[in-house]
Amino acid sequence: MSALSKHSASTHSPTFFASTSSSFDVSTTKDRIGGVALAGQVLQFSQDCGIYDEGDPTRFFFKVVCGVVRTCKYRCDGRRQIDGFHEEGDVFGLESGATYERSAEAVSDCTLIAYRWHGLASAGADEDRAALIVAMALKSLRRAGDHALLLGRATAAEKVASFLVEIAARRRSDGAIDLVMCRQDIADYLALTIETVSRTMSQFERKGLIALPSARHVVLRDFAGLAEQCGGLGPRLD
């Protein structure tokens, strides 16, 4: 177990709504997902705080109000594979089994709404509820498929370019993006080393595709040229 995973395990539990930990604050709200009204709890997590661990009971799913969350798996040797970054409006924590198959951690300070699965079961008419569940499941499957294709790319340049174009597309920006996640997060998402990510970014800068005023601020100087580096598979907006 990594140091961060150990920290996460010590700062939350599956019954975190009753916790008095200073890592998050809790309030209640009413929200709508896919046209279905849901009652949820608003939680505020600090950077790098664990939200849930792999193996915790799947009593809740979450929507991001602000900030960024990563979902990941830790191997027995401590290595980490990030399978997704979840930003404003994204829903995560959708699992088919009784326990979470991945851990979720706050990349930055973030605000989430947590919904109980049994609340979804009584949220609306059967057809509305079924449509919502199917839509959320299909969106998760599509993102998982896109990520699998990304990992299957032949070159580091295609992976890094695809990541930058995906983030820009999700934020509706073709000018500049601020990366909340660090280079190690990006490396663990793309199954690359941090050195390879940094070297590839520098190569893009020398080619005039991007500018790097700082490690986390990326100016997209030639968005079309960067998209050409993606190997023919562009991002899809939700």
C-alpha positions as CSV (number, residue, x, y, z in Angstrom):
1,M,0.0,0.0,0.0
2,S,1.4,3.4,-1.0
3,A,1.9,6.2,1.5
4,L,-1.0,8.1,0.0
5,S,-3.3,5.1,0.2
6,K,-2.3,4.6,3.8
7,H,-3.1,8.3,4.5
8,S,-6.5,7.9,2.7
9,A,-7.4,4.8,4.8
10,S,-6.7,6.8,8.0
11,T,-8.7,9.8,7.0
12,H,-12.0,8.3,5.9
13,S,-14.2,5.2,6.1
14,P,-17.3,3.9,4.3
15,T,-19.3,5.7,7.0
16,F,-17.6,9.0,6.4
17,F,-20.8,11.1,6.6
18,A,-20.7,10.6,10.4
19,S,-17.0,11.4,10.7
20,T,-15.6,14.5,12.4
21,S,-12.4,14.5,10.3
22,S,-11.2,17.9,9.2
23,S,-10.5,16.6,5.7
24,F,-14.1,17.4,4.6
25,D,-17.3,19.3,5.5
26,V,-20.8,17.9,5.0
27,S,-24.1,19.5,4.1
28,T,-27.2,18.3,2.3
29,T,-28.7,19.4,-1.0
30,K,-31.1,18.4,-3.7
31,D,-29.8,17.9,-7.3
32,R,-30.8,16.5,-10.6
33,I,-28.9,14.0,-12.8
34,G,-30.4,13.2,-16.2
35,G,-33.7,14.8,-15.2
36,V,-34.1,12.7,-12.1
37,A,-34.3,14.6,-8.8
38,L,-31.9,13.2,-6.1
39,A,-31.2,14.1,-2.5
40,G,-27.5,14.1,-1.8
41,Q,-24.8,15.2,0.7
42,V,-22.3,17.9,-0.2
43,L,-18.8,17.0,0.8
44,Q,-15.6,19.1,0.6
45,F,-12.3,17.2,0.4
46,S,-8.9,18.6,0.7
47,Q,-6.1,17.9,-1.9
48,D,-4.9,14.3,-1.9
49,C,-7.6,13.2,0.6
50,G,-9.0,9.7,0.0
51,I,-12.7,9.6,-0.9
52,Y,-13.1,5.8,-0.8
53,D,-10.7,2.9,-1.0
54,E,-10.8,-0.2,-3.2
55,G,-12.8,-2.8,-1.3
56,D,-15.1,-0.3,0.5
57,P,-18.9,-1.0,0.2
58,T,-20.5,0.7,-2.8
59,R,-23.2,2.5,-0.9
60,F,-22.6,5.8,-2.7
61,F,-21.9,7.3,-6.1
62,F,-20.7,10.9,-6.6
63,K,-20.9,14.0,-8.8
64,V,-18.1,16.6,-9.0
65,V,-19.3,20.1,-8.3
66,C,-15.8,21.7,-8.5
67,G,-12.2,20.4,-8.4
68,V,-10.8,17.2,-9.8
69,V,-10.9,13.6,-8.6
70,R,-8.8,10.7,-9.8
71,T,-9.9,7.0,-9.7
72,C,-7.1,4.5,-9.6
73,K,-5.8,1.0,-8.6
74,Y,-2.8,0.3,-6.5
75,R,-0.7,-2.8,-7.3
76,C,0.8,-5.0,-4.5
77,D,4.2,-3.4,-5.2
78,G,2.8,0.1,-4.7
79,R,2.6,1.1,-8.3
80,R,-0.5,3.1,-9.3
81,Q,-2.6,3.1,-12.5
82,I,-5.0,6.0,-12.8
83,D,-8.0,5.1,-15.0
84,G,-9.8,8.5,-15.0
85,F,-9.9,12.1,-14.0
86,H,-13.3,13.4,-13.1
87,E,-14.1,17.1,-13.3
88,E,-17.1,19.4,-12.8
89,G,-20.3,17.6,-13.7
90,D,-18.8,14.2,-13.9
91,V,-20.3,11.2,-12.1
92,F,-18.0,8.5,-10.6
93,G,-18.2,5.6,-8.2
94,L,-20.5,3.6,-10.4
95,E,-19.7,0.0,-9.6
96,S,-21.5,-3.2,-10.5
97,G,-20.4,-5.2,-7.4
98,A,-20.8,-4.9,-3.7
99,T,-17.5,-3.2,-3.2
100,Y,-15.5,-0.5,-5.1
101,E,-12.9,-1.9,-7.6
102,R,-10.9,1.3,-7.5
103,S,-9.9,4.0,-5.1
104,A,-10.9,7.6,-5.5
105,E,-8.8,10.5,-4.3
106,A,-9.0,14.3,-4.5
107,V,-6.4,15.7,-7.0
108,S,-7.3,19.2,-5.7
109,D,-9.5,20.7,-3.1
110,C,-12.9,19.6,-4.4
111,T,-16.6,19.7,-3.6
112,L,-18.7,16.6,-4.3
113,I,-22.3,15.5,-4.0
114,A,-22.7,12.0,-2.7
115,Y,-25.8,10.0,-3.5
116,R,-26.9,6.8,-1.9
117,W,-27.8,4.0,-4.3
118,H,-31.0,3.3,-2.4
119,G,-31.9,7.0,-2.9
120,L,-31.7,6.4,-6.7
121,A,-34.0,3.4,-6.3
122,S,-36.7,5.6,-5.1
123,A,-35.9,8.8,-7.0
124,G,-38.5,8.7,-9.8
125,A,-40.6,6.7,-12.2
126,D,-39.2,3.3,-13.2
127,E,-38.6,4.4,-16.8
128,D,-36.7,7.6,-15.7
129,R,-34.7,5.6,-13.2
130,A,-33.8,2.9,-15.7
131,A,-32.8,5.5,-18.3
132,L,-30.6,7.3,-15.8
133,I,-28.8,4.1,-14.8
134,V,-28.2,3.1,-18.4
135,A,-27.0,6.5,-19.4
136,M,-24.5,6.7,-16.5
137,A,-23.3,3.1,-17.2
138,L,-22.8,3.8,-20.9
139,K,-20.9,7.0,-20.3
140,S,-18.5,5.1,-17.9
141,L,-18.1,2.3,-20.4
142,R,-17.3,4.7,-23.2
143,R,-14.7,6.5,-21.2
144,A,-13.1,3.2,-20.1
145,G,-13.0,2.1,-23.7
146,D,-11.4,5.4,-24.8
147,H,-8.8,5.1,-22.1
148,A,-8.0,1.5,-23.2
149,L,-7.5,2.8,-26.7
150,L,-5.3,5.5,-25.4
151,L,-3.1,3.1,-23.5
152,G,-2.8,1.0,-26.7
153,R,-1.3,3.8,-28.7
154,A,2.2,3.1,-30.1
155,T,4.0,6.2,-29.1
156,A,4.4,8.5,-26.1
157,A,3.7,11.5,-28.3
158,E,0.3,10.1,-29.3
159,K,-0.6,9.5,-25.7
160,V,0.4,12.9,-24.4
161,A,-1.1,14.7,-27.3
162,S,-4.4,12.8,-26.9
163,F,-4.4,13.7,-23.2
164,L,-3.9,17.4,-23.8
165,V,-6.5,17.5,-26.6
166,E,-9.0,15.6,-24.4
167,I,-8.6,18.0,-21.5
168,A,-8.9,21.0,-23.8
169,A,-12.0,19.5,-25.4
170,R,-13.7,18.7,-22.1
171,R,-13.1,22.3,-21.0
172,R,-14.2,23.7,-24.4
173,S,-10.8,25.5,-24.8
174,D,-8.4,25.7,-27.7
175,G,-6.2,28.4,-26.2
176,A,-4.8,27.4,-22.9
177,I,-5.4,24.9,-20.1
178,D,-4.4,24.7,-16.5
179,L,-3.5,21.2,-15.4
180,V,-4.6,20.5,-11.9
181,M,-3.0,17.1,-11.9
182,C,0.8,16.8,-11.6
183,R,3.1,15.2,-14.1
184,Q,3.2,12.0,-12.0
185,D,-0.6,11.8,-12.2
186,I,-0.4,12.2,-16.0
187,A,2.3,9.6,-16.2
188,D,0.2,7.1,-14.2
189,Y,-2.8,7.8,-16.4
190,L,-0.9,7.3,-19.6
191,A,1.2,4.3,-18.3
192,L,4.4,6.3,-19.0
193,T,7.2,7.5,-16.8
194,I,7.3,11.0,-15.5
195,E,10.5,11.6,-17.4
196,T,8.8,10.5,-20.7
197,V,5.9,12.8,-20.1
198,S,8.2,15.8,-19.4
199,R,10.4,15.0,-22.4
200,T,7.4,14.7,-24.7
201,M,5.9,18.0,-23.4
202,S,9.3,19.7,-24.1
203,Q,9.3,18.2,-27.6
204,F,5.9,19.7,-28.3
205,E,7.1,23.0,-27.1
206,R,10.1,23.0,-29.4
207,K,7.9,22.1,-32.3
208,G,5.7,25.2,-31.5
209,L,2.6,23.1,-30.7
210,I,2.4,24.3,-27.1
211,A,4.1,26.7,-24.7
212,L,4.8,26.0,-21.1
213,P,5.0,29.2,-19.0
214,S,4.9,26.8,-16.0
215,A,4.7,23.1,-15.4
216,R,0.9,23.1,-15.1
217,H,-0.1,26.0,-17.5
218,V,-0.2,24.9,-21.1
219,V,-0.7,27.3,-23.9
220,L,-2.0,25.6,-27.1
221,R,-0.2,27.4,-29.8
222,D,-1.2,25.1,-32.6
223,F,-4.3,23.1,-31.6
224,A,-4.8,21.6,-35.0
225,G,-1.1,20.5,-35.1
226,L,-1.4,19.0,-31.7
227,A,-4.6,17.1,-32.7
228,E,-2.7,15.6,-35.6
229,Q,-0.3,14.0,-33.1
230,C,-3.2,12.0,-31.7
231,G,-2.9,9.2,-34.3
232,G,-6.4,9.7,-35.8
233,L,-8.5,9.2,-32.6
234,G,-9.9,12.5,-31.3
235,P,-11.7,13.1,-28.1
236,R,-15.5,12.8,-27.8
237,L,-17.5,15.4,-25.8
238,D,-20.3,14.2,-23.6
